[in-house]
Amino acid sequence: MAEVVGPRLYSCCNCRNHVAHHDDVISKAFQGRHGRAFLFSHAMNVIVGPKEDRQLMTGLHAVADVYCSDCRVVLGWKYERAYEETQKYKEGKFVLEKSKYSQRKLVAIVQLPPPPLIFPNVAVSGWNFVCYYVCILCRKMS
């Protein structure tokens, strides 16, 4: 077995459902309802609620709340439409509040392929293979 470290992910703080990749962070300088928030280009495993006009710090926007697809907790919102020209870059992007998710690295345990069969009449693998090979070498040296 081997440990493979994958991409950094953001997970729902309630149920640990993966909701965003670190590579999709556009800005860390956003303010949510409950503190700091990040702007993401994409989100996954979320449900987008109904669109509504909301007066935010940067003006009037059409936004939709974003919910975790597993536990339904509100994670932030999606910008559906920006009415001011300077805010158009936000359209289609997601704001996820930092208090609603946790960051972690994805770690996977994978099974390594068996070693090549050096001794055709002996079935060995993994550490057994290494130990067997070392024992054979020790016998030849003595």
PLY file of the C-alpha trace (Angstrom):
ply
format ascii 1.0
element vertex 142
property float x
property float y
property float z
element edge 141
property int vertex1
property int vertex2
end_header
0.00 0.00 0.00
1.16 3.55 -0.66
-0.13 6.97 0.24
-0.79 9.37 -2.61
-1.39 13.03 -1.82
-3.77 14.68 -4.25
-5.10 18.19 -4.69
-6.07 20.46 -1.82
-9.81 20.47 -1.42
-12.38 22.50 0.47
-15.01 20.44 2.29
-18.32 21.23 3.97
-17.60 21.80 7.68
-20.75 19.88 8.60
-20.43 16.65 6.60
-16.98 16.86 4.88
-18.50 16.70 1.40
-15.95 18.05 -1.12
-17.22 21.38 -2.45
-14.27 23.08 -4.20
-10.68 22.68 -5.40
-7.93 24.99 -4.20
-6.95 25.63 -7.83
-10.36 27.26 -8.39
-9.78 30.06 -5.84
-9.93 33.42 -7.61
-9.78 35.69 -4.56
-9.44 35.34 -0.79
-10.48 38.95 -0.16
-14.26 38.55 0.01
-16.62 39.19 2.89
-19.53 36.84 3.61
-22.43 37.14 6.03
-20.38 35.43 8.75
-16.85 36.68 8.05
-14.19 36.00 5.44
-15.07 34.26 2.21
-13.31 33.10 -0.94
-14.39 33.61 -4.54
-14.22 30.38 -6.58
-14.52 29.87 -10.32
-16.25 26.50 -9.78
-17.93 24.53 -7.01
-18.95 20.89 -6.86
-21.44 18.82 -4.89
-23.60 21.88 -4.26
-27.21 22.82 -4.91
-27.93 26.29 -6.27
-31.08 27.82 -4.85
-33.49 30.29 -6.46
-32.13 33.56 -7.83
-32.90 36.80 -5.99
-31.69 40.40 -6.09
-29.53 41.24 -3.10
-27.80 44.47 -2.09
-24.20 43.52 -1.28
-21.18 45.62 -0.30
-20.27 46.10 -3.98
-23.76 46.94 -5.19
-26.89 45.20 -6.38
-26.46 41.65 -7.66
-28.71 38.75 -8.63
-27.46 35.87 -6.47
-28.54 32.39 -5.47
-27.69 30.70 -2.19
-25.46 27.63 -2.50
-26.14 24.57 -0.33
-24.10 21.43 0.37
-25.65 18.63 -1.68
-25.33 16.16 1.23
-26.38 18.01 4.39
-28.07 21.10 2.83
-26.18 23.65 4.96
-25.80 27.09 3.29
-22.18 27.48 2.15
-22.42 30.85 0.42
-23.87 32.12 -2.84
-23.45 32.16 -6.60
-23.36 35.39 -8.56
-25.96 35.01 -11.30
-25.89 38.59 -12.56
-24.02 41.79 -11.76
-25.81 45.01 -12.63
-22.72 47.22 -12.53
-20.20 46.89 -15.36
-17.22 46.76 -12.97
-18.70 43.72 -11.21
-19.43 41.59 -14.31
-16.35 39.39 -13.66
-18.24 37.82 -10.74
-21.04 36.39 -12.87
-21.19 32.61 -12.66
-18.68 32.53 -9.77
-19.20 31.17 -6.24
-18.56 32.80 -2.89
-18.04 30.22 -0.15
-17.82 31.43 3.42
-14.73 30.33 5.30
-16.73 29.43 8.42
-18.77 26.93 6.36
-15.95 24.78 4.97
-12.60 23.32 5.94
-9.49 22.93 3.84
-7.64 19.64 3.60
-5.48 17.60 1.32
-7.02 14.61 -0.34
-5.09 11.52 0.68
-5.72 8.22 -1.02
-4.36 4.82 -0.13
-3.64 2.82 -3.25
-2.59 -0.77 -3.81
0.75 -0.98 -5.58
1.04 -3.48 -8.41
2.74 -6.74 -7.46
6.50 -6.93 -8.06
7.76 -8.71 -11.16
7.94 -12.45 -10.79
11.65 -13.20 -10.43
11.12 -16.65 -8.97
8.51 -18.32 -11.20
7.69 -21.16 -8.77
7.23 -18.93 -5.68
4.19 -16.68 -5.17
5.32 -13.64 -3.16
4.30 -9.97 -3.04
4.94 -6.76 -1.13
7.09 -7.04 2.00
7.08 -10.83 1.71
8.80 -10.44 -1.64
11.45 -8.11 -0.19
12.10 -10.36 2.81
12.27 -13.46 0.61
14.69 -11.78 -1.79
16.94 -10.60 1.09
16.92 -14.10 2.61
17.98 -15.61 -0.74
20.83 -13.08 -0.97
21.94 -13.83 2.61
22.05 -17.56 1.92
24.20 -17.01 -1.17
26.68 -14.90 0.81
27.17 -17.45 3.63
0 1
1 2
2 3
3 4
4 5
5 6
6 7
7 8
8 9
9 10
10 11
11 12
12 13
13 14
14 15
15 16
16 17
17 18
18 19
19 20
20 21
21 22
22 23
23 24
24 25
25 26
26 27
27 28
28 29
29 30
30 31
31 32
32 33
33 34
34 35
35 36
36 37
37 38
38 39
39 40
40 41
41 42
42 43
43 44
44 45
45 46
46 47
47 48
48 49
49 50
50 51
51 52
52 53
53 54
54 55
55 56
56 57
57 58
58 59
59 60
60 61
61 62
62 63
63 64
64 65
65 66
66 67
67 68
68 69
69 70
70 71
71 72
72 73
73 74
74 75
75 76
76 77
77 78
78 79
79 80
80 81
81 82
82 83
83 84
84 85
85 86
86 87
87 88
88 89
89 90
90 91
91 92
92 93
93 94
94 95
95 96
96 97
97 98
98 99
99 100
100 101
101 102
102 103
103 104
104 105
105 106
106 107
107 108
108 109
109 110
110 111
111 112
112 113
113 114
114 115
115 116
116 117
117 118
118 119
119 120
120 121
121 122
122 123
123 124
124 125
125 126
126 127
127 128
128 129
129 130
130 131
131 132
132 133
133 134
134 135
135 136
136 137
137 138
138 139
139 140
140 141
